[in-house]
Amino acid sequence: MAFTIRRLEIKRYRSLHDFTWKPQPGLNVLVGSADGGKSTICSAIALLLAQGVPGPRSEFDYYDRNVTDGFTIEAVIGDIDFAALAGEGKQLPLFGLAEDGTLHDLPEASFESVFRVRVIATADLEVIHEMLVPNGDTIAFGLGLRRRVGLLRIGDDSSSVRALRISPGSLLGRQFDLADLRGSVRQALADVDHALPLSETASKVVDSLEASFRADGLPEDVDLGLISPQGTDLISMVELVRGADATTAIPVRLSGSGTRALMALNILARAAPEQALVLFEEPERGLEPFSQRIAASRLLELSARGQTFITTHSPIMLQAMADGHIWRVEAEKMPIALADALIVSLMKTDAEAIFSPMALICEGITECGFLSIMLPHLIGQSLHALGIQLVDGRGQPGCLDLAEKLADAGMTVGLFADNEAVHAEKRRRVAGKTTSFVWDVVTNLEDAVATYVPYDDIPRIIEAAGRKELRYALCEVRDLLPPRTPPTPIEWESISMSEPEAAVRQAISAASGGFTWYKKFDNGAALAQALIEIGIPADIRRQIEPFAQSLRQ
């Protein structure tokens, strides 16, 4: 692996006023909300390492459209491949990068040798590429040197179209000897020139032109031929085509966007030398889920060879690349590494939560099902419309740890937790970082149902939401009550009439939790629906409704 951006600084470029980032070697995946700055970061790298001569900038490239102050993009580049730079004919001005990230004028044995490059935009909308010298001077960071560093980029759908055409510097063009191709094109044009089949009508027009030119003493040896368009290279006429034969073949650039993207990625993998940096924005565009996984595997292969930057909004892509360096990018903030093991595990099991405006961490799967029905009922909107993704926190302390890690990573997080005897201090700390709900007086959802549901409605709730028939559930309840002789019949009427209500409710709470009556998503959803149908008990509504409304805000 060679040529790695160690540090990137962007000042006053587009939406980034003062931005510093230390990307990692290998795969760097940028995620975050729309307009958070992901594409701006990629565009900044592309401009800094431009593989052509950039034209004038737009005023919209300047922060707040203030062209007077200009903008600057600067990078510290390490992992230098000196062999790739051997033909430049000049010695690079090197700095020393210490382990703590500080730069020193002279490289030492304990420092990594790096060079500093930047692009400056002037008030005249022009850009200047420079290399910084330790004494404070600058030298040109020319096109030849930028190409030796190497950058391969597919930024949008038009990029994949260009990648599939042959031109100097294009992905497909890198696969061929362009001088050899030019010779082939010239020969093909010459052959066609001498054998261009003209209709009788067209031949008469050419003959009349010859006669008219002859009459005025002009050159008369004219004919119709094929030439390349003015201002273009001969080889720009050549591109990949697909079809059974030459008469039916069509350009591959006319294929679907997904097919083009995968073809471009395939060529990108072939074209990328060991030292090339790669930029690929939203590689999932136009791809089915299985094709996204193919694209992800290709990108992982590329990242093993050199530093690779990806932006994505696809849970499938993120899941496949979760072991890379994942960065959350939000407007006006520095990228935050999503490197904690809990977050990486979430990306592999429920990557959609990373992209949602809010990840709502639930105590368990029962609560996920319960809230999937109860919250839309109380809020009056679907959770999808609100951008809320329910996440199974798998109990405490795991759900608390996950909620805190996500909140510390800058995400908007909700928490729906049990009021357990342990972890009270941690719950209070996480509550300060999230929109949180913790049961009051009762311990958990099962306890709330057993405590607050009207006594005569309890059998209906058990029957609707429990995973067993009512008589089996009542058998478990009876076994938790004091034994009687003869045994109390396994019927609600018998149990409710022979035992104190408080004791029965306590036994129901213990049985529903201990025998996991509701421990499935569907059972939790059925429980919420049953409560809505009988009328949500006042004490349950009193606790949950304020939480639901806070999510709406």
C-alpha positions in Angstrom: 0.0 0.0 0.0 1.4 3.4 -0.9 0.5 7.1 -0.9 -1.9 7.4 2.1 -3.5 10.7 3.1 -2.5 11.0 6.8 -4.2 14.3 7.4 -6.7 16.4 5.4 -7.5 20.1 6.1 -10.2 22.0 4.3 -10.9 25.6 4.8 -13.8 27.6 3.4 -14.6 25.0 0.7 -18.3 24.7 -0.1 -20.1 23.8 3.2 -16.8 23.2 5.2 -15.4 26.2 7.0 -12.6 24.7 9.0 -12.3 20.9 8.7 -9.6 18.6 9.8 -9.6 14.8 9.4 -7.1 11.9 9.8 -8.4 9.1 7.6 -7.0 5.6 8.0 -5.1 3.4 5.6 -7.3 1.0 3.6 -11.1 1.4 3.6 -12.7 4.6 4.8 -16.5 4.6 4.6 -18.3 7.9 5.1 -21.9 7.7 6.3 -24.3 10.4 7.7 -27.2 12.5 6.8 -27.7 14.1 3.4 -25.8 17.4 3.0 -23.6 16.5 5.9 -20.4 17.0 3.9 -19.5 13.5 2.6 -19.5 14.4 -1.1 -17.7 17.7 -0.3 -14.9 15.8 1.3 -14.6 13.5 -1.7 -14.7 16.5 -4.1 -12.0 18.2 -2.1 -9.7 15.2 -2.4 -10.5 14.9 -6.1 -9.6 18.6 -6.7 -6.4 18.4 -4.6 -5.2 15.3 -6.6 -6.8 16.3 -9.9 -5.8 14.1 -12.7 -6.4 16.8 -15.3 -6.1 20.5 -15.4 -9.0 21.9 -13.4 -11.0 24.7 -15.0 -12.2 27.8 -13.3 -14.1 27.3 -10.0 -17.7 28.3 -9.4 -18.6 30.8 -6.7 -20.6 28.0 -5.1 -17.3 26.2 -4.3 -16.5 29.0 -1.9 -17.9 29.0 1.7 -20.9 31.2 1.8 -20.1 32.2 -1.8 -17.3 34.5 -0.4 -14.8 34.4 -3.2 -12.7 37.1 -1.6 -11.3 34.9 1.1 -10.7 31.9 -1.3 -10.4 28.4 -0.1 -7.6 25.9 0.7 -7.4 22.2 0.7 -4.3 20.7 2.2 -3.1 17.1 2.8 -0.2 15.4 4.5 0.7 12.3 2.4 2.7 9.4 3.7 3.5 5.8 2.6 5.5 7.4 -0.2 6.2 5.2 -3.2 9.5 6.7 -4.2 9.8 4.3 -7.1 6.6 5.7 -8.6 8.0 9.2 -8.3 11.4 8.3 -9.8 10.8 9.9 -13.1 10.0 13.4 -11.8 13.6 14.5 -11.9 13.5 16.5 -8.7 13.8 15.8 -5.0 10.6 16.0 -3.0 10.5 18.4 0.0 9.9 16.0 2.8 8.7 16.5 6.4 8.8 14.2 9.3 5.5 13.0 10.8 5.7 11.9 14.5 3.4 9.3 16.1 1.6 12.1 17.9 0.7 13.7 14.6 3.1 16.6 14.8 5.1 17.7 11.7 8.8 18.4 11.8 11.0 20.1 9.2 13.5 17.3 8.9 12.6 13.6 8.7 14.3 11.6 11.4 14.6 7.8 11.8 11.7 7.7 14.3 9.5 9.9 12.0 7.6 8.9 8.9 8.7 10.8 5.7 5.7 12.7 4.3 5.1 15.5 1.9 2.5 18.3 2.1 0.4 19.4 -0.8 -2.4 21.9 -1.2 -4.7 23.6 -3.7 -5.5 27.3 -3.2 -8.5 29.0 -4.9 -8.1 32.7 -5.6 -10.6 35.4 -5.8 -10.4 35.1 -9.6 -11.9 31.6 -9.3 -8.6 30.0 -10.3 -6.8 27.2 -8.5 -3.1 26.8 -7.8 -1.6 23.4 -6.8 1.5 23.7 -4.6 3.9 21.5 -2.5 5.0 23.0 0.8 8.7 23.2 1.5 10.0 23.0 5.1 11.5 26.5 4.9 8.1 28.0 4.2 8.4 28.3 0.4 6.3 26.4 -2.1 6.9 24.7 -5.4 4.5 23.6 -8.1 2.5 20.4 -7.5 2.2 19.7 -11.2 -0.1 17.5 -13.2 2.7 15.0 -13.8 3.4 14.5 -10.1 -0.3 14.3 -9.3 -0.8 11.6 -11.8 2.1 9.7 -10.3 0.4 9.9 -6.9 -2.7 8.6 -8.7 -6.4 9.1 -8.0 -9.2 7.1 -9.5 -12.7 8.4 -8.9 -16.2 7.5 -9.8 -18.4 10.2 -8.3 -21.7 10.0 -10.1 -23.5 8.3 -12.9 -21.7 10.3 -15.6 -18.4 9.2 -14.1 -19.3 5.5 -14.8 -20.2 6.5 -18.4 -16.8 8.2 -18.8 -15.1 5.2 -17.3 -16.4 3.0 -20.0 -15.1 5.2 -22.8 -11.5 5.3 -24.0 -9.7 8.6 -23.5 -6.3 9.6 -22.0 -6.5 9.1 -18.3 -9.9 7.2 -18.3 -10.3 4.0 -16.4 -10.8 2.0 -19.6 -8.0 3.9 -21.4 -5.5 2.8 -18.8 -6.0 -0.8 -19.9 -4.6 -0.2 -23.4 -1.6 1.1 -25.3 -3.2 4.3 -26.6 -0.6 4.8 -29.4 -1.4 1.3 -30.7 -5.1 2.0 -30.6 -4.7 5.3 -32.5 -3.0 3.3 -35.3 -5.9 0.8 -35.4 -8.4 3.7 -35.6 -6.5 5.4 -38.4 -6.4 2.2 -40.4 -10.1 1.5 -39.8 -10.9 5.1 -40.9 -8.8 4.7 -44.0 -10.5 1.4 -44.9 -13.9 3.0 -44.6 -12.9 6.1 -46.5 -12.1 4.0 -49.6 -15.2 1.9 -49.3 -17.9 4.2 -47.9 -21.0 2.9 -49.7 -23.0 5.8 -51.0 -26.4 5.7 -52.5 -27.0 6.8 -56.1 -28.6 10.0 -54.8 -25.6 10.8 -52.5 -23.1 10.0 -55.3 -24.8 12.5 -57.6 -24.6 15.2 -54.9 -20.8 14.5 -54.6 -20.4 14.6 -58.4 -22.2 17.9 -58.6 -20.0 19.4 -55.9 -16.9 18.3 -57.8 -18.2 19.9 -61.0 -19.0 23.1 -59.2 -15.6 23.2 -57.5 -13.9 22.5 -60.9 -15.7 25.4 -62.5 -14.3 27.8 -59.9 -10.8 26.4 -60.0 -11.1 24.8 -56.7 -9.8 21.3 -55.6 -12.1 18.7 -57.2 -10.9 15.4 -55.7 -13.5 15.4 -53.0 -15.4 12.6 -51.4 -17.2 11.7 -48.2 -15.1 10.2 -45.4 -15.0 9.6 -41.6 -12.8 11.8 -39.4 -12.7 12.3 -35.6 -14.6 15.4 -34.3 -12.5 18.6 -34.1 -10.7 18.9 -30.7 -11.0 15.3 -29.8 -8.5 12.4 -29.8 -9.0 9.7 -32.4 -9.3 7.1 -29.7 -12.3 8.9 -28.2 -14.3 7.3 -31.0 -13.6 3.9 -29.4 -15.6 2.5 -26.5 -16.9 -0.9 -25.2 -19.8 -2.3 -27.0 -22.0 -5.4 -26.4 -23.9 -7.6 -28.8 -23.7 -10.7 -31.0 -22.0 -8.9 -33.9 -20.9 -5.5 -35.1 -24.2 -4.8 -36.8 -26.3 -5.2 -33.6 -23.8 -4.1 -30.9 -24.6 -1.2 -28.7 -22.3 0.9 -26.4 -22.2 -0.5 -22.9 -22.7 3.1 -21.6 -26.3 2.7 -22.7 -26.8 -0.2 -20.3 -28.6 0.3 -17.0 -27.0 2.4 -14.4 -26.4 -0.6 -12.1 -24.7 -2.5 -14.9 -22.5 0.5 -15.7 -21.6 0.9 -12.1 -20.5 -2.7 -11.7 -18.6 -2.6 -15.0 -16.8 0.6 -14.0 -15.9 -0.9 -10.6 -14.6 -4.0 -12.3 -12.4 -1.9 -14.6 -11.4 0.3 -11.6 -10.1 -2.8 -9.8 -8.1 -3.7 -12.9 -6.8 -0.2 -13.5 -5.8 0.7 -10.0 -2.0 0.4 -9.5 -0.8 -0.4 -6.0 -0.2 3.3 -5.1 -3.5 4.7 -6.4 -6.1 6.3 -4.1 -9.7 5.4 -4.9 -12.8 7.5 -4.5 -16.2 5.9 -5.1 -19.4 7.8 -4.1 -22.6 5.8 -3.5 -21.5 2.6 -5.3 -25.0 1.1 -4.6 -26.7 3.3 -7.1 -28.9 1.2 -9.4 -27.8 -2.1 -7.9 -30.0 -4.9 -6.6 -29.0 -6.2 -3.1 -27.0 -9.1 -4.4 -25.1 -6.8 -6.8 -24.4 -4.4 -3.9 -22.7 -7.3 -2.1 -20.6 -7.9 -5.2 -19.6 -4.3 -5.4 -18.7 -4.3 -1.7 -16.4 -7.3 -2.1 -14.7 -5.5 -5.0 -14.2 -2.4 -2.9 -12.8 -4.4 -0.1 -10.3 -5.9 -2.5 -9.3 -2.4 -3.7 -8.9 -1.2 -0.1 -6.3 -4.0 0.6 -4.1 -2.4 -2.1 -4.5 1.3 -1.3 -6.4 3.9 0.5 -10.1 3.9 -0.5 -12.8 6.4 0.2 -16.5 5.4 -0.1 -19.7 7.2 0.6 -22.9 5.2 1.0 -26.5 5.3 2.1 -27.0 1.6 1.8 -27.4 -0.7 4.8 -26.4 -3.6 2.7 -23.1 -2.0 1.7 -22.4 -0.9 5.2 -23.1 -4.3 6.6 -20.7 -5.8 4.1 -18.0 -3.3 4.9 -18.5 -3.0 8.6 -15.0 -4.2 9.4 -13.5 -1.2 7.6 -13.0 2.3 9.0 -16.5 3.7 9.3 -16.9 7.5 9.8 -20.0 9.4 10.7 -20.0 12.8 9.0 -22.4 15.6 10.0 -22.4 19.3 9.0 -20.0 21.6 10.9 -18.5 18.6 12.8 -15.4 16.5 12.5 -15.9 12.9 11.3 -16.4 10.5 14.2 -15.0 7.0 14.0 -17.7 4.3 14.5 -15.1 1.8 15.8 -16.6 0.5 19.0 -17.3 -3.2 19.0 -21.0 -2.7 19.9 -21.5 -0.3 17.0 -19.7 -2.6 14.6 -21.9 -5.5 15.7 -25.0 -3.3 15.2 -23.8 -2.5 11.6 -23.6 -6.2 10.9 -27.0 -7.0 12.3 -29.1 -3.9 11.8 -27.2 -1.4 9.6 -30.3 0.6 8.9 -30.2 2.0 12.5 -26.9 3.8 11.6 -28.7 5.7 8.8 -31.9 6.5 10.7 -32.5 10.0 12.1 -33.1 8.2 15.4 -32.1 4.8 16.6 -34.5 3.8 19.4 -32.7 1.2 21.6 -35.3 -1.1 23.3 -34.8 -3.2 26.3 -35.5 -6.3 24.3 -37.4 -7.8 21.3 -40.7 -7.7 23.2 -40.4 -3.9 23.6 -39.5 -3.6 19.9 -42.8 -5.3 18.9 -44.8 -3.4 21.6 -43.5 0.0 20.5 -44.0 -0.8 16.8 -47.7 -0.7 17.4 -48.0 1.6 20.5 -45.9 4.5 19.3 -47.7 5.1 16.0 -51.0 4.9 17.8 -50.0 7.6 20.3 -48.1 9.8 17.9 -50.4 9.6 14.9 -47.6 8.9 12.5 -45.7 5.8 11.4 -42.2 5.2 12.8 -40.8 5.2 9.2 -42.3 8.7 8.6 -40.5 9.9 11.7 -37.2 8.1 10.8 -37.2 6.0 13.9 -35.5 2.5 13.8 -36.3 0.2 16.7 -33.2 -1.8 17.9 -33.2 -4.8 20.1 -30.9 -3.9 22.9 -30.8 -7.4 24.4 -31.3 -6.4 28.0 -29.2 -4.5 30.4 -26.5 -3.4 30.6 -26.1 -4.1 26.9 -28.9 -1.7 25.7 -27.5 1.1 27.9 -24.0 0.6 26.6 -25.2 0.6 23.0 -27.3 3.7 23.5 -24.4 5.6 25.1 -21.9 4.6 22.4 -24.2 5.7 19.6 -25.0 9.0 21.4 -21.3 9.6 22.0 -20.8 9.1 18.2 -23.1 12.0 17.6 -26.2 10.1 16.7 -29.7 11.0 17.9 -30.7 8.1 20.2 -33.8 7.0 22.0 -33.9 4.5 24.9 -36.8 2.4 26.2 -35.5 0.6 29.3 -36.7 -1.5 32.3 -36.4 -0.1 35.8 -34.1 -2.8 37.1 -32.6 -2.7 40.6 -29.1 -2.7 39.2 -27.5 -0.3 36.7 -29.5 2.7 38.1 -26.5 5.1 37.9 -25.7 4.1 34.3 -29.4 4.6 33.3 -29.3 8.1 34.7 -26.1 8.9 32.8 -27.4 7.5 29.5 -30.7 9.3 30.1 -28.8 12.6 30.0 -27.6 11.8 26.5 -30.7 10.3 24.9 -34.5 10.7 24.7 -35.2 8.1 27.3 -38.1 6.2 28.9 -37.8 4.1 32.1 -40.8 2.6 33.8 -41.9 4.3 37.1 -43.1 2.3 40.1 -43.2 -1.0 38.0 -40.1 -2.8 36.8 -40.9 -3.6 33.2 -43.5 -4.1 30.5 -44.8 -7.4 31.9 -45.0 -5.9 35.4 -46.9 -2.9 34.0 -49.5 -5.2 32.3 -50.0 -7.3 35.4 -50.3 -4.1 37.6 -52.3 -1.7 35.6 -54.6 -3.7 33.3 -58.2 -3.9 34.6 -58.5 -7.2 36.5 -61.3 -8.7 34.4 -59.4 -7.9 31.2 -56.2 -9.8 32.1 -57.3 -13.1 30.6 -57.9 -11.3 27.3 -54.5 -9.8 27.3 -52.8 -13.1 28.1 -54.8 -14.9 25.4 -54.1 -12.2 22.8 -50.4 -11.8 23.5 -49.1 -14.9 25.3 -47.4 -17.6 23.3 -49.4 -20.3 25.1 -53.1 -21.1 25.5 -54.8 -19.4 28.4 -55.1 -22.6 30.5 -51.4 -23.2 30.3 -50.6 -19.7 31.3 -53.0 -19.9 34.2 -51.4 -23.1 35.3 -48.1 -21.3 35.5 -49.8 -18.5 37.5 -51.5 -21.0 39.9 -48.2 -22.8 40.6 -46.8 -19.4 41.8 -49.7 -19.0 44.3 -49.8 -20.7 47.7 -50.9 -24.4 47.3 -54.5 -25.3 48.2 -56.3 -28.5 48.9 -58.0 -29.4 46.8 -56.0 -27.6 44.0 -57.7 -24.5 42.6 -59.1 -25.3 39.1 -57.2 -23.9 36.2 -59.9 -21.3 35.3 -59.7 -17.5 35.6 -62.9 -17.3 37.6 -61.7 -19.9 40.1 -58.3 -18.3 40.6 -59.6 -14.7 40.7 -62.3 -15.6 43.3 -60.1 -17.8 45.5 -57.0 -15.6 45.7 -56.4 -12.0 46.7 -56.1 -9.7 43.6 -52.7 -8.4 44.7 -51.3 -11.9 44.9 -52.7 -12.9 41.6 -51.3 -9.8 39.9 -47.9 -10.5 41.4 -48.0 -14.1 40.2 -49.0 -13.0 36.7 -46.0 -10.6 36.6 -43.7 -13.3 37.8 -45.1 -15.9 35.4 -45.1 -13.6 32.3 -41.5 -12.7 32.9 -40.2 -16.0 34.2 -41.9 -18.1 31.5 -41.3 -15.5 28.8 -44.9 -15.2 27.6 -44.3 -12.3 25.3 -40.6 -12.8 24.3 -41.1 -12.4 20.6 -41.6 -9.3 18.4 -45.0 -10.5 17.2 -46.1 -11.1 20.8 -45.0 -7.7 21.9 -47.0 -6.2 19.0 -50.0 -8.3 19.9 -49.8 -7.1 23.5 -49.8 -3.4 22.3 -52.8 -4.1 20.0 -54.7 -5.8 22.8 -54.1 -2.9 25.2 -55.3 -0.4 22.5 -58.5 -2.5 22.0 -59.4 -2.7 25.7 -58.4 0.9 26.2 -54.8 1.7 27.3 -54.8 1.7 31.1 -54.4 5.3 32.4 -51.2 4.5 34.3 -49.6 3.0 31.2 -50.7 5.9 29.0 -49.5 8.4 31.7 -46.0 7.1 31.4 -45.6 6.3 27.7 -47.5 9.2 26.1 -45.0 11.9 27.1 -42.2 9.8 25.8 -44.0 9.2 22.5 -44.6 12.9 22.0 -41.0 13.7 22.8 -40.0 11.4 19.9 -42.3 13.4 17.6 -40.5 16.6 18.4 
